[in-house]
Structure formats: structure tokens, C-alpha cells
């Protein structure tokens, strides 16, 4: 069964859908009031982020939940882990993109991008991201890896709780088979009883036990 998704709380400033209880809007950075963030503190735990990177007419989709990490880069021979956002087919090497260039981290409060000390750097909206320092990633941002620019679209939704599976329907024995089943069960009980009962031992007159005196 496919999990149904429903929209989250909308930002009062720009209307962007965010995780209920969000600290800052992923699009405009607006901070909601304390009353709005206290409605459901556990709601963000079930959030699903749908991220799309648009580059050179191509769309690279990515779905993440809090606690996940996605690697951005390009393929190379003998790599043990392929990038989750694979830019190989977009002339990544010519654009100066490293094999392991950056990572996208998904947390309860939003998305963050971190440069992994790549050769040609990572930029968000033209601002250089310092290596190993997480930078907030919002809807509408532009990421540049080396000389390749990607437009970012982010949509947050909360997964609905899965519906419990229906209980199996009870099955009854047809009336015409009930006498036969009863006889079989009775016979099985008798056989099991005879197998479990001890076997009586008979001692004949010439088979009396002999007790030997102690030496």
C-alpha cells in the first residue's frame, strides 16, 4: 500500500509549505510565532522532503527523511559508493566536480548542504560554502558545484500514519463436513492417548525378581 502524503503548515509570510513546528521557513527564512510552533512538536519527525535539482534541462529528483544523508558528485572507477545525486552525465569532470563533492543532510528542521573540501568549491546563491560547515538549503536556492549550476526546488510533506491491516476473516467448517471432522479429531485424540500411556509390564510366576545378597 502506498503511503499517502498531505501538506504541512504554510508559512504566514510567503505561503511555502514547511514542517509543522518549523524554526524558519525554508523559502523566505521567516520565523513563525511561538504559538504556531507549539501546535505539534512531534509532527516534524514524519516529514518527507522532495528535492529536485534542475540543471541544463535535466531534473534530478531526491527524496529524503530526517536522519538521511545524500552525497553529490560523479562516478569514477572502483568507487565503493556511488553518489546519490550523480552528475556524471552532465560533464561533471569538465565542470570541475569532485567524485565526492558535497553532501545534503536532512534534519528535523530542514536541509543543509556541506562542502567536503572539494577542489573547486560549493556555492549557495553565489556565496561560498566553507568546507565541512553546513549551510541551510531552502526552496528556490541555487547551488553551484565547480562551474555547474543547479536550481533547487524543495517540497515538504508529512507522511500519514499507515492504516492497520484488516483482521483475517474467520472461516467456518461447512455443516456437511462437521461430522467427519469430529470423527477424525476424536480418532486422533485416541491414538495420541494410547501412544502416551505407559506400557503395562506383566511378571509371570517364573519371572519373579531375584534379589542378590550383598557381598
C-alpha positions as semicolon CSV with decimal commas, in nm:
position;residue;x (nm);y (nm);z (nm)
1;X;0,000;0,000;0,000
2;X;0,138;0,340;-0,098
3;X;0,172;0,587;0,187
4;X;-0,042;0,894;0,134
5;X;0,114;1,235;0,188
6;X;-0,058;1,553;0,299
7;X;0,072;1,915;0,309
8;X;0,219;2,071;0,621
9;X;0,183;2,411;0,783
10;X;0,208;2,704;0,541
11;X;0,435;2,999;0,614
12;X;0,230;3,305;0,706
13;X;0,481;3,524;0,521
14;X;0,513;3,357;0,179
15;X;0,279;3,056;0,188
16;X;0,555;2,794;0,150
17;X;0,469;2,454;0,299
18;X;0,704;2,364;0,584
19;X;0,729;2,107;0,858
20;X;0,474;2,178;1,128
21;X;0,669;2,340;1,412
22;X;0,941;2,471;1,176
23;X;1,200;2,715;1,312
24;X;1,244;2,913;0,987
25;X;1,067;2,896;0,654
26;X;1,279;2,705;0,400
27;X;1,188;2,960;0,131
28;X;1,189;3,307;0,290
29;X;1,351;3,241;0,629
30;X;1,054;3,383;0,823
31;X;1,032;3,259;1,183
32;X;0,677;3,172;1,297
33;X;0,531;3,279;1,629
34;X;0,576;3,065;1,939
35;X;0,208;2,967;1,930
36;X;0,243;2,831;1,578
37;X;0,550;2,622;1,659
38;X;0,395;2,469;1,972
39;X;0,099;2,307;1,797
40;X;0,257;1,969;1,736
41;X;0,624;1,926;1,835
42;X;0,634;1,565;1,707
43;X;0,498;1,638;1,361
44;X;0,838;1,706;1,204
45;X;0,952;1,352;1,277
46;X;0,732;1,220;0,994
47;X;0,836;1,477;0,734
48;X;0,932;1,378;0,379
49;X;1,138;1,619;0,167
50;X;1,104;1,603;-0,210
51;X;1,404;1,781;-0,362
52;X;1,453;1,846;-0,734
53;X;1,778;1,973;-0,884
54;X;1,724;2,137;-1,225
55;X;2,033;2,168;-1,440
56;X;2,078;2,209;-1,816
57;X;1,722;2,099;-1,889
58;X;1,750;1,789;-1,670
59;X;1,575;1,717;-1,339
60;X;1,741;1,510;-1,068
61;X;1,485;1,407;-0,802
62;X;1,579;1,322;-0,445
63;X;1,354;1,210;-0,159
64;X;1,479;1,234;0,199
65;X;1,356;1,198;0,556
66;X;1,522;1,329;0,875
67;X;1,840;1,144;0,958
68;X;1,937;1,072;0,597
69;X;2,239;1,199;0,404
70;X;2,280;1,221;0,025
71;X;2,615;1,254;-0,149
72;X;2,664;1,478;-0,454
73;X;2,941;1,410;-0,703
74;X;3,039;1,198;-1,002
75;X;3,126;0,839;-1,070
76;X;3,480;0,711;-1,106
77;X;3,633;0,364;-1,148
78;X;3,650;0,148;-0,836
79;X;3,425;0,376;-0,629
80;X;3,273;0,186;-0,337
81;X;2,978;0,426;-0,302
82;X;2,807;0,590;-0,598
83;X;2,675;0,944;-0,548
84;X;2,304;0,984;-0,466
85;X;2,297;1,296;-0,682
86;X;2,501;1,169;-0,976
87;X;2,624;1,446;-1,206
88;X;2,845;1,224;-1,420
89;X;2,627;1,251;-1,733
90;X;2,633;1,631;-1,710
91;X;3,005;1,654;-1,794
92;X;3,083;1,669;-1,424
93;X;3,457;1,622;-1,468
94;X;3,476;1,908;-1,717
95;X;3,284;2,129;-1,473
96;X;3,540;2,059;-1,200
97;X;3,311;1,846;-0,983
98;X;3,488;1,613;-0,746
99;X;3,393;1,247;-0,707
100;X;3,278;1,319;-0,350
101;X;3,196;1,688;-0,376
102;X;2,928;1,772;-0,117
103;X;2,653;1,616;0,095
104;X;2,291;1,708;0,164
105;X;2,182;1,640;0,522
106;X;1,814;1,612;0,613
107;X;1,728;1,708;0,971
108;X;1,408;1,764;1,165
109;X;1,429;2,136;1,093
110;X;1,528;2,132;0,725
111;X;1,800;2,064;0,471
112;X;2,169;2,155;0,484
113;X;2,447;2,131;0,227
114;X;2,810;2,075;0,328
115;X;3,114;2,101;0,102
116;X;3,359;1,813;0,151
117;X;3,671;2,018;0,082
118;X;3,617;1,981;-0,292
119;X;3,880;2,107;-0,536
120;X;3,660;2,379;-0,692
121;X;3,421;2,453;-0,407
122;X;3,046;2,468;-0,343
123;X;2,842;2,789;-0,362
124;X;2,485;2,865;-0,249
125;X;2,330;3,172;-0,412
126;X;2,680;3,286;-0,506
127;X;2,814;3,255;-0,151
128;X;3,100;3,012;-0,097
129;X;3,029;2,732;0,149
130;X;3,329;2,675;0,372
131;X;3,440;2,312;0,381
132;X;3,270;2,099;0,647
133;X;3,044;2,389;0,754
134;X;2,676;2,310;0,697
135;X;2,479;2,572;0,504
136;X;2,098;2,592;0,510
137;X;1,936;2,489;0,182
138;X;1,594;2,637;0,101
139;X;1,341;2,621;-0,178
140;X;1,450;2,839;-0,471
141;X;1,820;2,838;-0,383
142;X;2,088;2,795;-0,646
143;X;2,381;2,559;-0,586
144;X;2,699;2,577;-0,787
145;X;2,940;2,283;-0,778
146;X;3,256;2,383;-0,956
147;X;3,114;2,558;-1,262
148;X;2,786;2,362;-1,278
149;X;2,477;2,548;-1,150
150;X;2,172;2,364;-1,012
151;X;1,836;2,521;-0,924
152;X;1,680;2,372;-0,611
153;X;1,311;2,301;-0,558
154;X;1,205;2,173;-0,216
155;X;0,866;2,047;-0,107
156;X;0,799;1,918;0,244
157;X;0,516;1,682;0,324
158;X;0,423;1,472;0,625
159;X;0,356;1,102;0,581
160;X;0,016;0,990;0,704
161;X;0,018;0,702;0,955
162;X;-0,021;0,367;0,787
163;X;-0,364;0,213;0,815
164;X;-0,370;-0,109;1,020
165;X;-0,411;-0,425;0,820
166;X;-0,761;-0,573;0,839
167;X;-0,805;-0,878;1,059
168;X;-0,831;-1,206;0,867
169;X;-1,188;-1,320;0,809
170;X;-1,296;-1,609;1,028
171;X;-1,356;-1,934;0,842
172;X;-1,608;-2,198;0,947
173;X;-1,634;-2,565;0,852
174;X;-1,928;-2,641;0,623
175;X;-2,213;-2,820;0,803
176;X;-2,188;-3,134;0,584
177;X;-1,821;-3,181;0,681
178;X;-1,853;-3,124;1,055
179;X;-1,940;-3,490;1,149
180;X;-1,639;-3,619;0,951
181;X;-1,405;-3,365;1,108
182;X;-1,536;-3,452;1,455
183;X;-1,469;-3,824;1,397
184;X;-1,117;-3,753;1,273
185;X;-1,038;-3,535;1,574
186;X;-1,172;-3,799;1,812
187;X;-0,967;-4,073;1,645
188;X;-0,653;-3,856;1,659
189;X;-0,708;-3,794;2,031
190;X;-0,745;-4,167;2,096
191;X;-0,428;-4,251;1,902
192;X;-0,230;-3,983;2,082
193;X;-0,360;-4,103;2,416
194;X;-0,256;-4,462;2,351
195;X;0,089;-4,355;2,242
196;X;0,144;-4,151;2,555
197;X;0,009;-4,408;2,807
198;X;0,270;-4,631;2,982
199;X;0,301;-4,993;2,863
200;X;0,197;-5,233;3,147
201;X;0,459;-5,490;3,249
202;X;0,341;-5,839;3,344
203;X;0,560;-6,062;3,561
204;X;0,487;-6,432;3,533
205;X;0,514;-6,684;3,817
206;X;0,854;-6,795;3,694
207;X;0,972;-6,440;3,637
208;X;0,986;-6,314;3,994
209;X;1,270;-6,075;4,057
210;X;1,573;-6,217;4,232
211;X;1,748;-6,013;4,495
212;X;2,116;-6,096;4,533
213;X;2,268;-6,063;4,881
214;X;2,531;-5,803;4,921
215;X;2,884;-5,941;4,921
